Amino acid sequence: MAGRVVPRAPHGAQRHPVGAGERNPP
């Protein structure tokens, strides 16, 4: 699971478990 999110936003996924950080990065 983490391997797939790492390339997109490793820190974002941890901060936003909902996925908001992944779809709407700051």
Secondary structure, DSSP 8 states (H G I E B T S, - for coil): -HHHHTTT-HHHHHH-TTSHHHHS--
